[in-house]
């Protein structure tokens, strides 16, 4: 059985973004610490963009190539404001990943690099 957990994403324009093509992107929690959660085993990570006017880019969630089969491919909702990733959580290592967001009109982009710390029990 996979336990779902939610990661919230907020995005907002950076001053001068019209020339930089950037938006500030933040993730909560920045370090998803699975040992602090009250369960063992696989989890479904539910990523949700909380800010109006933003969505995931074509590649919205990207785990490092050396994640060793810990994470399944992301599934995105039709409006690209939510994504789900299955984490097998069988290795107690830290896994960096990148979240890529864009404005609905795809004129501005942003990214952030948080971490999933798998259960080490």
N, C-alpha and C positions, 0 to 999 in steps of 0.2 A: 504494500500500500504506500502510495506517495502522499506525503503531507504538503499542502500548499503554503507558501509564504509569499508576502508581497514586498516588492521593492518599488518605492515611489520616485518618480523623476519629475523635476521641475526645470523649466527653461525660460529664459528671458533675454531680451536684446542687450548686447554689450554697447555702451556708448560709442558712437562712431561705427556701428555695425554695418551701415550702408556701404562703407568702403571696405571693411574688413571681412564681410560675409560671415560673421560669427555671432553665435548666441551663447550665452553662459548656460551651462548645463550642470545640474547637481543631482546626486542620487542619495536616497536615504533608505537604508543605512549604507554608508560608504564602504564599510567592511561588514559584509553579511557573515556573522560569526555563528556558524551552525552548532558548535559545542555549547553555546549559551541557550539553545532551544531545547524544549523538553522532549525530544525524541531522537531516535537513531534511524539511519537508513535513508532511502531515496526521498527527495523532495522535488516538488514542482515550484520553480521560482516564477512568480507572476510579476512582470514588469508593467507598470502603469504610468503613463505620462499624465500628470495632474494639471499641467498648464494648458489653457485654451489656446488654440491656434498652432499647435505643434504636433508632430508625428515622428515615427521612426523613419530613418532613411531606408533605402533599398536593403542595405545590410545594416540592421538596427542594433543587434546584439552580437558581439564577436568575442568568443573565448580564444585564448592563446592556442596556437597550433599544438603545443606540447601538453594539452590538458588531459591526455591519456585516456580518452573515452569516458571521462566523467560526465560530460554534458551532451545531451541530444541536440538536434537542430532546433532553432527557434521557430515557433509558430506565431504568426501575427494575426491580429483581428483585421477585419476588412477595412476599417478606418485607420489602421496602423498606429493606434494609440495604446494598444496593449500587446504584450508578447508573453509567451510562456516557454520555459526551458526546463527539461527534466534533468536533474542532477542526481547521478547514481550515488554520490556520497560514500564511496567505498575506499577513499584514500584521504587521510587527514592532512592534506596539504592546502596551501593557499593558491588560489587560481585568479589571476588578473583577467579582467575582461574590459571591453570597451562598449559604451553605449553611444550610438550615433543618432542625433535628432536633426530635424529640419522644420522650418515653418511650413504650414499647409501649402503655401504657394511655391515652396522649395527655393526661395530666394536667399535665405540665410541658413547656415548649418552650424552645428556644434557637436562636441563630444566630451566624454568624461571617462576616466579609467578607474573604476572601483575594483573591489576584490571579494571573492567568495572564499571564506576559510572553512573548509570541510571539517566535519566531526573527526576528532582524533581519538575517540574512545576505543 
